[in-house]
Amino acid sequence: MTSFSTTPGDDRLDPAGSAVAGERRRLLDLAYRMLGSLAEAEDVVQETYARWYALSRREREAVASPGGWLTRVAGRVCLDVLRSARVRRERYVGEWVPEPLPAHTEWTGGAGGGGTADPADRITLDESVGMAFLVVLEAMTPAERVAFVLHDVFRYPFPEVARIVGRTPAACRQLASSARRRLDAARTPPPSTAQRARLVRDFKQAWEAGDIPALIGLLDPGAVAVGDGGGHATATLRPIEGAEHVARFFAGRTRPGRLAIRECTVNGQPGLAAHMDGTVLAVYAFDIADDRIRRIWAVLNPQKLKLWKAS
């Protein structure tokens, strides 16, 4: 992966250099929401900068809006990655879950493959990176996802979205509308952060106690648990469905005195992390509605946990 210097000396050679370097966080925010993988998002940002610096000085000076240019290139690269990712994820071992992000206070300072500890390069955590939100995005076509993220999340006008997606503005409007309907169908009235935290804490305590009735009481009758081991860690290959089955599954995996479960923030929302001997083994994200847990996403693939540190 190529690294680029952005020292003041570079700005004298490239008058737009400072402004271009300042776009990194926004590009990373955009790419993570499009791809659900920080490693892939960082690769996209690096590729985008590589293309910018491959331009001659005269070509760079002719760009009226460097930020707009970088966004167009990043969007197109994301579209290509999403198209190839659909094929790769069909070969993925077990279920694929978006890469979980810790709170910035729990950030280790770099993903595998050249991440940076600079706080300005961290993902902005808001509703659009919630695990439930990202999982719905995963079900969209690449064009739907790119059009929706650019327009509804980052507020780009459809004529600009069309230049990135390679379709007409009217077609992009339809793509975003279709994506919006998918999200609306999956949405429920969001609980408060305090409600989420209480349910997650109660789940943790019931899990540690191996209390199956208590776990069942916290779960929606149709609750589903999904594990992502990616072939690198033991995880169920198919979702576990039904409150009792999910409760028995978790209760059967309690390791008193060995596996420590702590409360944490996962993609901006209350979650859990399991660690042992100073290593985070799994991160759990929750979807909550009507004061019950509807979905649990367990990420055990160590390739997706490089940002996490045990407390």
Backbone bond lengths (Angstrom), bond angles and torsions (degrees), N, CA, C in turn:
res aa  C-N    CA-C-N  psi(-1)  N-CA   C-N-CA  omega(-1)  CA-C   N-CA-C  phi
1 M - - - 1.454 - - 1.525 108.70 -
2 T 1.302 116.69 133.07 1.446 121.26 -177.10 1.512 111.26 -81.64
3 S 1.339 116.45 141.43 1.457 121.15 175.03 1.515 108.82 -111.75
4 F 1.331 117.16 146.40 1.446 121.36 -177.69 1.513 109.77 -122.41
5 S 1.331 116.54 134.55 1.448 121.27 176.74 1.519 109.97 -82.59
6 T 1.316 115.67 142.55 1.466 119.81 178.38 1.526 109.30 -131.47
7 T 1.320 116.04 46.79 1.453 121.08 179.91 1.516 109.66 -78.73
8 P 1.364 118.49 163.30 1.454 120.48 178.49 1.521 113.23 -55.56
9 G 1.336 116.87 -32.78 1.455 119.51 178.38 1.509 111.85 -60.82
10 D 1.329 116.72 -37.28 1.459 120.58 178.60 1.517 109.89 -65.93
11 D 1.345 118.33 -36.06 1.451 121.20 -178.40 1.516 111.32 -64.41
12 R 1.356 117.42 -31.21 1.459 118.69 178.14 1.514 111.01 -68.35
13 L 1.355 115.91 -33.91 1.461 119.79 177.44 1.515 110.73 -76.82
14 D 1.309 116.70 -32.08 1.464 122.44 -178.35 1.521 107.86 -128.35
15 P 1.334 119.12 96.53 1.461 121.55 -176.48 1.516 114.10 -54.73
16 A 1.333 116.70 -27.52 1.471 119.68 -179.61 1.521 111.99 -89.01
17 G 1.347 116.75 1.20 1.464 120.16 -172.96 1.503 114.36 -57.52
18 S 1.328 118.23 -44.13 1.456 121.37 -178.63 1.523 111.43 -64.14
19 A 1.341 116.12 -43.85 1.466 120.07 178.98 1.519 110.83 -64.73
20 V 1.322 116.59 -39.44 1.464 120.92 179.94 1.523 110.51 -64.76
21 A 1.343 116.72 -45.18 1.465 120.36 179.46 1.522 110.82 -62.36
22 G 1.343 116.75 -32.77 1.448 120.89 -178.95 1.518 114.01 -71.34
23 E 1.327 117.32 -7.54 1.461 121.27 179.83 1.528 112.25 -86.06
24 R 1.319 117.24 -7.82 1.471 120.09 -170.80 1.531 112.95 -57.26
25 R 1.336 116.39 -48.50 1.462 118.00 -176.25 1.528 111.06 -62.56
26 R 1.345 117.17 -42.85 1.462 119.33 -179.64 1.523 110.94 -63.09
27 L 1.332 116.97 -40.19 1.463 120.24 178.39 1.529 110.98 -64.97
28 L 1.334 116.70 -38.97 1.462 120.17 179.19 1.525 110.54 -67.42
29 D 1.336 116.70 -41.60 1.467 121.24 175.45 1.525 110.49 -56.55
30 L 1.324 115.35 -47.71 1.459 120.81 -177.57 1.531 111.25 -64.21
31 A 1.338 116.30 -47.66 1.465 120.54 -175.66 1.532 111.81 -66.89
32 Y 1.352 118.04 -37.79 1.464 119.07 178.67 1.517 110.78 -63.92
33 R 1.321 117.79 -41.69 1.463 120.55 179.83 1.522 111.23 -66.61
34 M 1.316 116.81 -31.53 1.461 119.69 178.72 1.526 111.93 -75.90
35 L 1.339 117.31 -33.17 1.458 120.57 -170.11 1.525 114.30 -110.24
36 G 1.348 118.58 -24.20 1.460 120.13 -178.61 1.511 113.65 71.31
37 S 1.329 116.53 15.07 1.464 121.60 179.96 1.511 108.12 -140.02
38 L 1.332 117.13 121.56 1.454 119.88 179.68 1.527 110.79 -68.59
39 A 1.326 117.36 -38.06 1.468 119.98 179.33 1.524 110.43 -60.52
40 E 1.342 116.35 -45.84 1.462 119.58 178.85 1.523 110.69 -67.33
41 A 1.334 117.03 -37.12 1.470 120.58 179.28 1.530 110.35 -63.16
42 E 1.333 117.00 -42.07 1.464 120.03 178.65 1.521 110.98 -64.24
43 D 1.336 116.77 -37.89 1.461 120.00 177.18 1.527 110.93 -63.23
44 V 1.341 115.77 -40.11 1.465 119.93 179.24 1.525 110.35 -62.96
45 V 1.338 116.63 -44.67 1.459 120.11 -179.24 1.523 110.49 -63.48
46 Q 1.317 117.46 -42.28 1.462 120.63 178.37 1.527 111.17 -63.31
47 E 1.335 116.79 -41.85 1.457 120.55 178.26 1.525 110.73 -63.72
48 T 1.333 116.44 -38.34 1.463 120.85 178.99 1.523 110.74 -63.20
49 Y 1.336 116.50 -46.18 1.459 119.59 178.40 1.528 111.41 -66.23
50 A 1.330 117.24 -35.16 1.462 120.32 178.32 1.528 110.22 -60.91
51 R 1.322 116.67 -40.37 1.461 120.32 179.81 1.528 111.08 -69.68
52 W 1.352 116.00 -35.37 1.461 118.67 177.82 1.529 110.95 -64.06
53 Y 1.330 115.95 -48.22 1.453 119.72 -177.48 1.523 113.13 -76.25
54 A 1.334 117.27 -9.49 1.461 120.45 172.89 1.528 111.18 -78.77
55 L 1.350 116.69 -16.82 1.462 120.39 175.95 1.530 109.49 -70.19
56 S 1.308 115.88 150.82 1.462 119.22 174.36 1.527 108.81 -71.63
57 R 1.312 116.86 163.34 1.462 120.47 178.92 1.525 110.12 -58.14
58 R 1.330 116.70 -40.90 1.461 120.33 -179.73 1.521 110.65 -63.75
59 E 1.343 117.21 -40.63 1.471 120.60 179.08 1.526 111.06 -64.85
60 R 1.336 117.03 -39.78 1.469 119.74 178.64 1.518 111.36 -66.15
61 E 1.333 116.53 -40.53 1.456 120.12 179.62 1.522 111.90 -65.56
62 A 1.332 116.93 -25.20 1.472 121.22 -179.05 1.528 112.35 -80.39
63 V 1.331 117.15 -10.23 1.467 120.59 -179.93 1.524 108.72 -79.24
64 A 1.332 116.42 115.57 1.470 120.68 -176.73 1.516 112.03 -66.50
65 S 1.349 117.04 -37.90 1.466 121.59 -179.11 1.526 109.13 -131.34
66 P 1.339 117.65 94.09 1.470 119.57 178.73 1.530 112.65 -55.62
67 G 1.357 117.34 -39.01 1.466 120.05 179.11 1.512 111.48 -62.04
68 G 1.337 116.43 -42.62 1.462 120.38 178.16 1.515 111.59 -64.89
69 W 1.332 116.45 -39.10 1.466 121.06 178.46 1.526 109.93 -62.79
70 L 1.327 116.16 -46.80 1.468 120.09 -179.36 1.524 110.96 -62.47
71 T 1.319 117.43 -39.98 1.468 120.86 179.41 1.524 110.93 -63.85
72 R 1.334 116.70 -44.05 1.474 119.38 178.97 1.521 110.88 -59.98
73 V 1.324 116.12 -45.47 1.470 119.39 -178.86 1.528 110.18 -65.80
74 A 1.338 117.61 -46.17 1.469 120.81 179.99 1.519 110.91 -60.71
75 G 1.340 117.22 -41.24 1.464 120.69 178.95 1.512 112.00 -61.96
76 R 1.337 116.07 -42.17 1.467 119.77 179.87 1.521 111.73 -68.14
77 V 1.340 116.13 -38.95 1.467 119.20 177.85 1.532 109.56 -65.16
78 C 1.336 117.12 -42.12 1.473 120.54 177.45 1.521 110.97 -59.81
79 L 1.315 116.87 -40.93 1.464 120.86 179.62 1.524 110.23 -61.01
80 D 1.320 116.81 -42.72 1.467 120.83 177.88 1.528 110.81 -64.85
81 V 1.349 116.55 -41.83 1.465 120.36 -179.96 1.524 110.48 -64.32
82 L 1.334 116.96 -42.12 1.466 120.40 179.77 1.525 111.17 -62.64
83 R 1.318 116.89 -39.81 1.469 119.86 179.69 1.523 110.99 -64.25
84 S 1.318 116.90 -41.67 1.466 119.25 178.86 1.523 111.14 -75.51
85 A 1.349 116.47 -30.42 1.464 119.87 -179.44 1.516 111.45 -65.22
86 R 1.324 117.60 -33.59 1.468 120.08 179.04 1.517 110.49 -59.03
87 V 1.320 116.30 -38.30 1.460 120.55 178.94 1.520 110.50 -72.70
88 R 1.362 116.41 -44.51 1.465 120.41 -178.94 1.520 111.77 -63.90
89 R 1.328 117.41 -37.40 1.462 119.78 -176.81 1.509 112.09 -75.30
90 E 1.334 116.95 -18.02 1.463 119.19 172.94 1.527 110.32 -69.03
91 R 1.331 116.41 -24.03 1.467 121.24 179.02 1.531 112.09 -98.13
92 Y 1.319 116.75 -0.59 1.469 121.71 -178.55 1.525 109.29 -65.74
93 V 1.326 116.52 140.54 1.465 120.81 179.93 1.525 109.29 -76.93
94 G 1.339 116.37 112.68 1.460 120.87 -179.83 1.524 112.02 80.12
95 E 1.332 115.08 -157.81 1.457 121.16 -177.68 1.537 111.24 -81.54
96 W 1.334 116.02 145.76 1.468 121.58 176.70 1.518 108.66 -104.88
97 V 1.346 116.66 124.32 1.464 123.00 179.23 1.526 107.55 -119.55
98 P 1.332 118.57 139.95 1.472 119.83 177.88 1.524 111.86 -53.17
99 E 1.313 115.81 151.58 1.460 121.39 -179.14 1.529 110.66 -67.14
100 P 1.340 118.54 124.02 1.472 120.60 -178.24 1.523 111.64 -76.81
101 L 1.321 115.11 144.48 1.462 120.71 178.95 1.517 109.98 -112.76
102 P 1.333 117.76 133.78 1.473 120.42 176.57 1.517 110.58 -81.30
103 A 1.332 116.28 169.19 1.460 120.34 170.31 1.517 107.58 -64.52
104 H 1.334 116.83 154.04 1.459 119.51 -176.52 1.523 112.50 -61.27
105 T 1.336 117.21 -27.50 1.462 119.72 178.08 1.519 111.46 -71.28
106 E 1.330 116.84 -15.93 1.467 120.88 -179.69 1.518 111.48 -108.57
107 W 1.327 116.36 7.53 1.466 122.46 -177.54 1.522 109.50 -71.85
108 T 1.333 117.88 132.71 1.460 119.79 -176.86 1.513 112.70 -79.16
109 G 1.336 117.19 -16.40 1.464 118.27 178.57 1.496 112.97 102.34
110 G 1.316 119.10 21.51 1.456 118.19 174.54 1.491 112.77 157.85
111 A 1.322 116.24 133.04 1.451 121.04 173.26 1.498 108.39 -83.77
112 G 1.325 115.84 163.98 1.445 118.84 174.95 1.506 109.38 -62.39
113 G 1.324 116.23 141.81 1.438 118.40 176.52 1.516 113.40 91.93
114 G 1.318 118.01 29.36 1.445 118.75 169.91 1.499 116.40 99.05
115 G 1.344 118.75 24.81 1.459 120.17 178.23 1.520 110.61 -66.70
116 T 1.312 116.43 167.57 1.448 121.25 -177.86 1.521 110.56 -123.79
117 A 1.321 116.03 151.48 1.463 120.48 -179.86 1.518 111.73 -89.60
118 D 1.324 118.31 -2.78 1.455 121.88 -178.94 1.520 110.10 -59.85
119 P 1.359 119.00 120.48 1.467 120.50 -179.27 1.521 113.27 -56.05
120 A 1.341 117.62 -28.61 1.464 120.20 -178.95 1.514 111.75 -67.36
121 D 1.336 117.47 -17.02 1.459 120.83 -177.57 1.522 112.70 -96.18
122 R 1.321 118.15 3.15 1.453 120.69 -179.82 1.516 110.72 -80.13
123 I 1.329 115.04 151.48 1.463 120.54 -179.61 1.528 109.99 -68.91
124 T 1.327 116.29 137.88 1.454 120.87 173.39 1.520 108.62 -74.30
125 L 1.336 116.77 121.26 1.458 121.20 -176.33 1.523 109.94 -92.33
126 D 1.327 116.49 114.36 1.456 121.71 176.34 1.527 108.21 -148.41
127 E 1.347 116.07 -170.22 1.468 119.95 -175.68 1.533 112.45 -56.99
128 S 1.334 116.89 -31.82 1.465 119.87 -175.16 1.520 113.50 -76.41
129 V 1.346 118.32 0.51 1.461 120.00 170.85 1.523 111.00 -117.46
130 G 1.335 117.93 9.70 1.460 120.12 174.32 1.520 109.60 -59.97
131 M 1.319 117.21 144.60 1.460 120.37 -175.18 1.529 112.07 -59.13
132 A 1.338 117.13 -41.52 1.462 119.67 179.43 1.525 110.68 -61.18
133 F 1.326 116.65 -40.37 1.465 122.47 178.88 1.525 110.06 -62.48
134 L 1.340 116.79 -47.94 1.459 120.87 -178.25 1.528 112.03 -65.40
135 V 1.335 116.92 -36.05 1.463 120.19 179.88 1.532 110.44 -64.28
136 V 1.339 117.11 -39.25 1.465 119.78 176.62 1.528 109.84 -66.13
137 L 1.319 117.59 -40.05 1.463 120.36 177.60 1.529 111.10 -58.81
138 E 1.342 116.14 -34.60 1.466 120.37 -179.50 1.528 112.27 -62.12
139 A 1.334 117.18 -26.80 1.463 120.75 -177.89 1.526 112.21 -82.16
140 M 1.326 117.45 -6.88 1.464 121.04 -178.07 1.526 111.26 -84.11
141 T 1.317 115.74 161.18 1.457 119.40 171.62 1.529 108.10 -71.11
142 P 1.337 118.18 157.47 1.467 119.01 178.01 1.527 113.33 -54.00
143 A 1.331 117.78 -42.96 1.467 120.62 -178.71 1.524 110.88 -66.24
144 E 1.335 117.48 -39.90 1.466 120.76 177.58 1.521 110.53 -61.26
145 R 1.305 116.07 -46.46 1.466 120.57 -175.75 1.521 110.91 -64.12
146 V 1.329 116.92 -46.13 1.459 120.18 -178.79 1.524 110.70 -65.24
147 A 1.335 116.78 -44.39 1.463 119.95 -179.86 1.525 111.10 -62.92
148 F 1.321 117.12 -43.25 1.462 120.71 -178.72 1.523 111.30 -66.24
149 V 1.327 117.42 -48.24 1.468 120.16 -177.74 1.526 110.42 -62.19
150 L 1.324 116.62 -44.11 1.456 119.23 -178.86 1.529 111.75 -64.68
151 H 1.337 116.80 -44.45 1.461 119.29 -175.12 1.525 113.24 -84.07
152 D 1.336 117.63 -53.13 1.465 120.09 -172.27 1.527 113.24 -79.90
153 V 1.324 117.00 -32.27 1.465 119.79 -177.93 1.530 111.16 -92.39
154 F 1.345 116.65 -45.33 1.460 120.18 -175.52 1.536 113.60 -104.32
155 R 1.334 117.38 1.21 1.456 123.19 170.97 1.527 114.03 63.17
156 Y 1.321 117.66 33.58 1.456 119.76 174.03 1.522 109.65 -79.83
157 P 1.330 118.91 137.92 1.473 121.05 179.75 1.520 110.68 -67.90
158 F 1.322 116.01 152.92 1.465 120.03 -175.97 1.531 114.25 -60.44
159 P 1.332 120.12 -35.23 1.470 117.96 176.17 1.528 112.16 -59.02
160 E 1.344 116.59 -37.42 1.466 119.65 177.80 1.528 110.59 -72.89
161 V 1.331 117.02 -39.87 1.469 120.54 176.64 1.527 109.95 -59.28
162 A 1.322 116.37 -39.55 1.459 121.21 -179.01 1.522 111.61 -61.58
163 R 1.333 117.03 -37.02 1.471 120.77 178.96 1.524 110.80 -65.00
164 I 1.313 116.21 -30.11 1.469 120.73 -178.55 1.531 111.49 -83.16
165 V 1.328 115.84 -45.12 1.463 120.83 -175.60 1.530 111.57 -79.34
166 G 1.333 116.35 -23.57 1.463 119.28 -179.91 1.513 112.91 82.59
167 R 1.333 116.74 28.90 1.459 121.76 176.86 1.525 108.70 -131.86
168 T 1.314 116.59 175.83 1.452 119.73 179.73 1.522 110.15 -74.52
169 P 1.332 117.90 158.29 1.462 119.70 175.96 1.524 112.16 -56.88
170 A 1.335 117.27 -38.27 1.466 120.22 179.46 1.525 110.85 -64.13
171 A 1.336 116.64 -40.85 1.467 120.36 178.88 1.526 110.49 -65.81
172 C 1.331 117.27 -38.96 1.465 120.78 178.67 1.519 111.14 -67.13
173 R 1.329 116.46 -35.13 1.470 120.42 176.21 1.528 109.97 -61.87
174 Q 1.333 116.23 -40.57 1.467 120.73 178.54 1.527 111.06 -67.86
175 L 1.335 116.37 -39.20 1.465 119.97 178.25 1.525 110.63 -61.52
176 A 1.322 116.60 -46.76 1.468 120.55 179.86 1.523 111.12 -64.85
177 S 1.333 116.59 -37.51 1.463 120.36 179.08 1.522 110.81 -65.24
178 S 1.333 116.95 -40.94 1.460 121.09 178.02 1.527 110.48 -63.74
179 A 1.331 116.34 -42.49 1.465 120.79 178.71 1.521 110.48 -63.77
180 R 1.328 115.90 -39.80 1.462 121.08 -179.60 1.533 110.75 -62.82
181 R 1.327 116.41 -39.81 1.473 120.14 178.67 1.520 110.76 -63.77
182 R 1.321 117.26 -38.94 1.471 120.15 177.67 1.526 110.61 -61.24
183 L 1.316 115.85 -44.57 1.457 119.60 -179.22 1.525 111.40 -68.07
184 D 1.319 116.52 -41.43 1.467 119.70 179.71 1.527 111.10 -62.07
185 A 1.340 116.41 -37.37 1.466 120.35 -179.54 1.525 111.30 -67.26
186 A 1.323 116.49 -28.72 1.474 120.49 -177.34 1.522 112.43 -91.43
187 R 1.325 117.26 -15.07 1.468 120.82 -175.00 1.519 112.33 -76.56
188 T 1.297 115.27 146.66 1.464 123.57 171.08 1.526 106.77 -131.95
189 P 1.337 118.36 160.65 1.462 119.09 177.44 1.525 110.35 -54.35
190 P 1.322 117.65 121.31 1.472 119.63 -174.94 1.523 112.32 -70.80
191 P 1.323 117.66 134.46 1.467 120.02 175.03 1.524 109.50 -73.64
192 S 1.297 116.31 162.81 1.464 119.68 177.21 1.530 108.93 -71.60
193 T 1.321 114.75 161.33 1.466 119.37 177.56 1.520 110.65 -59.53
194 A 1.337 116.42 -37.09 1.468 120.16 179.34 1.527 111.06 -64.31
195 Q 1.335 117.29 -39.98 1.467 120.60 177.69 1.522 110.76 -64.92
196 R 1.330 115.52 -44.29 1.471 119.93 178.26 1.530 110.41 -58.91
197 A 1.324 115.10 -47.85 1.462 119.78 -176.95 1.530 110.78 -62.52
198 R 1.339 116.74 -40.16 1.469 119.96 -179.86 1.522 110.87 -63.74
199 L 1.329 117.03 -45.92 1.467 120.30 -179.17 1.524 111.35 -64.28
200 V 1.321 116.15 -42.39 1.468 119.76 179.40 1.524 109.99 -64.19
201 R 1.333 116.89 -40.74 1.467 120.45 178.71 1.529 110.62 -64.79
202 D 1.336 116.75 -42.86 1.464 120.30 178.16 1.527 110.77 -63.30
203 F 1.338 116.37 -38.95 1.462 119.98 178.16 1.529 110.09 -63.70
204 K 1.316 117.14 -43.59 1.470 122.17 178.63 1.531 110.23 -57.44
205 Q 1.322 116.48 -48.17 1.456 120.02 -177.24 1.527 111.59 -65.25
206 A 1.331 116.54 -41.27 1.462 119.81 179.01 1.520 110.78 -67.64
207 W 1.323 116.50 -37.36 1.471 121.18 178.55 1.533 110.05 -63.87
208 E 1.331 116.19 -49.10 1.468 120.27 -178.97 1.527 111.14 -61.77
209 A 1.337 116.56 -31.66 1.470 120.26 179.81 1.525 111.98 -84.21
210 G 1.333 117.13 -9.46 1.461 120.13 -175.72 1.515 111.84 64.95
211 D 1.326 116.39 30.14 1.464 122.75 -174.68 1.527 109.95 -88.76
212 I 1.333 116.06 93.11 1.464 120.72 -176.04 1.530 112.60 -63.03
213 P 1.340 120.06 -46.40 1.469 118.91 178.50 1.532 112.62 -58.82
214 A 1.337 116.95 -39.65 1.465 119.64 179.37 1.525 110.71 -65.60
215 L 1.323 116.34 -39.96 1.466 120.20 178.34 1.528 110.71 -63.71
216 I 1.322 116.42 -44.67 1.466 120.50 179.45 1.532 109.93 -59.42
217 G 1.340 116.38 -39.72 1.457 120.27 -179.69 1.516 113.77 -65.44
218 L 1.329 116.78 -22.25 1.465 120.57 179.98 1.523 112.80 -90.39
219 L 1.326 116.06 -14.57 1.458 121.18 -174.59 1.527 112.25 -99.18
220 D 1.308 115.88 144.93 1.460 120.92 170.14 1.530 107.86 -64.74
221 P 1.345 119.43 144.85 1.477 120.07 -179.89 1.525 113.05 -53.87
222 G 1.326 116.65 -32.90 1.471 120.15 179.32 1.508 113.40 -98.11
223 A 1.315 117.49 24.61 1.469 121.49 -177.23 1.524 111.68 -56.16
224 V 1.335 114.87 147.34 1.466 121.61 179.36 1.522 108.70 -131.22
225 A 1.322 116.47 134.77 1.466 121.93 175.16 1.522 108.49 -115.73
226 V 1.325 115.96 130.91 1.464 121.80 -178.06 1.519 108.73 -121.20
227 G 1.318 117.60 130.81 1.462 122.06 178.81 1.512 111.10 -112.62
228 D 1.327 116.47 140.64 1.468 122.59 178.55 1.520 108.44 -124.27
229 G 1.339 115.40 102.98 1.454 120.85 175.94 1.508 111.98 -105.77
230 G 1.334 116.84 -18.90 1.459 121.55 177.33 1.508 114.99 60.42
231 G 1.335 117.11 17.65 1.463 119.51 -177.39 1.516 112.95 82.78
232 H 1.355 117.00 -2.03 1.469 121.30 -179.14 1.518 112.46 -104.66
233 A 1.326 116.72 -11.60 1.465 121.97 178.81 1.519 107.81 -149.12
234 T 1.324 116.17 152.94 1.460 120.34 -178.72 1.520 110.28 -69.78
235 A 1.323 116.35 122.45 1.466 121.94 178.11 1.522 107.57 -151.88
236 T 1.316 115.86 153.09 1.459 119.41 177.68 1.518 109.34 -63.48
237 L 1.316 116.96 137.60 1.458 120.78 -177.46 1.524 112.24 -79.34
238 R 1.339 115.55 -20.23 1.462 120.10 179.55 1.525 109.60 -127.83
239 P 1.324 117.36 153.88 1.466 120.10 178.77 1.523 111.87 -60.07
240 I 1.321 116.30 147.55 1.460 122.94 174.63 1.523 106.78 -97.30
241 E 1.308 117.15 126.56 1.464 121.08 -172.69 1.528 111.55 -117.44
242 G 1.335 115.35 141.98 1.457 121.06 177.44 1.516 111.26 97.98
243 A 1.328 116.16 137.16 1.460 121.03 -175.45 1.530 112.76 -57.65
244 E 1.327 117.23 -44.75 1.465 118.93 -177.09 1.523 111.67 -66.09
245 H 1.333 117.03 -42.99 1.460 120.13 179.65 1.534 110.98 -63.60
246 V 1.333 116.32 -42.07 1.465 119.56 179.03 1.526 110.09 -65.04
247 A 1.333 117.77 -43.29 1.463 121.69 -179.51 1.525 111.06 -61.98
248 R 1.320 116.82 -45.46 1.471 119.95 -179.70 1.527 111.34 -66.24
249 F 1.315 116.07 -35.18 1.462 119.60 178.79 1.527 110.35 -61.80
250 F 1.331 117.16 -49.63 1.463 119.85 -178.28 1.523 111.39 -68.85
251 A 1.329 117.33 -41.48 1.458 120.10 -179.55 1.526 111.48 -61.82
252 G 1.330 116.01 -31.04 1.462 120.18 -179.44 1.507 113.72 -78.43
253 R 1.314 116.78 -4.57 1.464 120.35 -178.59 1.518 113.26 -116.35
254 T 1.307 116.40 26.34 1.461 121.17 175.93 1.523 108.74 -83.26
255 R 1.329 115.46 133.08 1.468 119.82 178.45 1.531 108.59 -124.34
256 P 1.310 117.65 82.93 1.473 120.16 -177.65 1.527 111.87 -54.07
257 G 1.336 115.45 132.97 1.451 120.58 176.13 1.508 114.90 80.17
258 R 1.314 118.50 -9.51 1.467 120.46 -178.51 1.521 111.20 -116.36
259 L 1.317 116.58 -55.20 1.456 120.90 -176.51 1.526 109.22 -92.15
260 A 1.311 117.48 117.16 1.469 122.24 179.46 1.520 108.97 -97.28
261 I 1.327 116.18 130.04 1.465 121.73 177.96 1.516 107.74 -108.59
262 R 1.311 117.26 126.87 1.464 119.87 178.33 1.523 110.05 -126.59
263 E 1.320 114.18 150.42 1.460 119.84 174.19 1.525 108.94 -76.03
264 C 1.312 116.28 144.91 1.452 120.47 -178.58 1.527 108.91 -157.18
265 T 1.296 116.24 -177.70 1.456 121.48 176.00 1.525 108.50 -107.61
266 V 1.322 116.10 127.12 1.458 121.73 179.48 1.525 107.67 -119.96
267 N 1.311 116.47 113.96 1.467 121.58 -178.21 1.528 111.85 52.16
268 G 1.319 114.95 41.44 1.449 120.59 175.07 1.520 115.60 84.14
269 Q 1.344 117.88 2.50 1.457 121.03 -177.15 1.537 110.44 -130.20
270 P 1.343 117.96 157.40 1.463 120.00 -179.51 1.530 112.14 -58.87
271 G 1.320 115.74 133.77 1.450 121.42 178.82 1.514 110.25 -151.82
272 L 1.313 116.35 -167.73 1.464 122.10 -179.65 1.519 110.51 -133.25
273 A 1.316 115.44 153.15 1.461 121.58 173.52 1.522 108.30 -132.85
274 A 1.312 117.07 135.79 1.459 122.71 178.12 1.525 108.22 -105.53
275 H 1.320 115.69 126.63 1.462 117.22 179.34 1.520 110.88 -137.22
276 M 1.326 113.69 155.34 1.457 120.34 -178.90 1.518 107.98 -148.24
277 D 1.321 115.82 132.43 1.461 122.00 178.50 1.526 111.81 54.36
278 G 1.346 116.26 40.06 1.451 120.28 175.09 1.510 115.65 80.19
279 T 1.329 117.94 8.89 1.468 121.86 -179.40 1.516 110.04 -122.81
280 V 1.319 117.10 132.37 1.457 120.88 174.94 1.523 108.47 -77.37
281 L 1.335 116.08 120.46 1.456 121.21 -177.53 1.520 113.03 -96.00
282 A 1.326 116.51 -26.71 1.462 119.66 -177.69 1.520 109.24 -159.28
283 V 1.325 114.81 150.77 1.459 122.37 175.75 1.519 107.38 -126.92
284 Y 1.344 116.35 136.37 1.465 121.57 -174.95 1.521 110.59 -119.58
285 A 1.318 115.40 126.22 1.462 121.97 175.60 1.522 108.14 -112.16
286 F 1.333 116.31 150.04 1.465 121.08 -173.31 1.530 111.39 -128.00
287 D 1.326 114.71 142.70 1.465 121.64 170.90 1.521 106.36 -111.39
288 I 1.325 116.65 122.91 1.467 122.08 -172.50 1.520 110.45 -123.24
289 A 1.329 115.93 135.59 1.471 121.82 176.60 1.524 108.36 -150.48
290 D 1.325 115.44 143.48 1.469 121.17 178.54 1.528 111.76 52.72
291 D 1.345 115.35 38.80 1.463 122.36 176.18 1.531 112.93 61.86
292 R 1.329 116.04 28.14 1.459 121.37 175.82 1.533 108.94 -137.33
293 I 1.310 115.92 152.81 1.463 121.18 177.79 1.526 108.88 -85.29
294 R 1.334 116.21 119.51 1.472 121.05 -178.41 1.528 112.59 -94.38
295 R 1.319 116.05 -38.42 1.461 120.61 -176.60 1.518 109.32 -136.38
296 I 1.321 115.23 143.49 1.461 121.67 170.90 1.516 106.98 -128.17
297 W 1.327 116.27 125.21 1.455 120.70 175.42 1.523 108.18 -110.10
298 A 1.318 115.97 119.78 1.463 121.28 -179.23 1.530 108.75 -109.51
299 V 1.306 116.51 116.78 1.464 121.18 178.88 1.525 108.00 -102.71
300 L 1.327 115.53 114.00 1.462 122.03 -179.52 1.529 112.44 -113.45
301 N 1.316 116.94 -11.04 1.459 121.61 179.79 1.529 109.30 -62.40
302 P 1.332 118.72 112.90 1.473 119.99 -176.49 1.522 113.10 -60.76
303 Q 1.328 117.69 -23.16 1.458 120.05 177.95 1.525 111.57 -65.89
304 K 1.338 116.47 -22.45 1.462 120.83 -179.73 1.530 112.61 -99.05
305 L 1.324 116.99 3.46 1.472 120.73 -175.84 1.525 112.66 -116.72
306 K 1.316 117.02 16.39 1.465 119.92 -175.74 1.527 113.23 -67.82
307 L 1.314 116.74 -21.47 1.464 119.81 178.65 1.517 113.21 -80.06
308 W 1.323 116.38 -14.94 1.468 120.86 -169.75 1.524 110.88 -91.14
309 K 1.325 114.69 142.40 1.460 120.05 175.90 1.510 108.91 -128.22
310 A 1.303 116.29 143.21 1.462 120.68 179.06 1.524 108.75 -77.53
311 S 1.343 115.47 144.40 1.474 119.83 179.44 1.525 109.83 -82.76
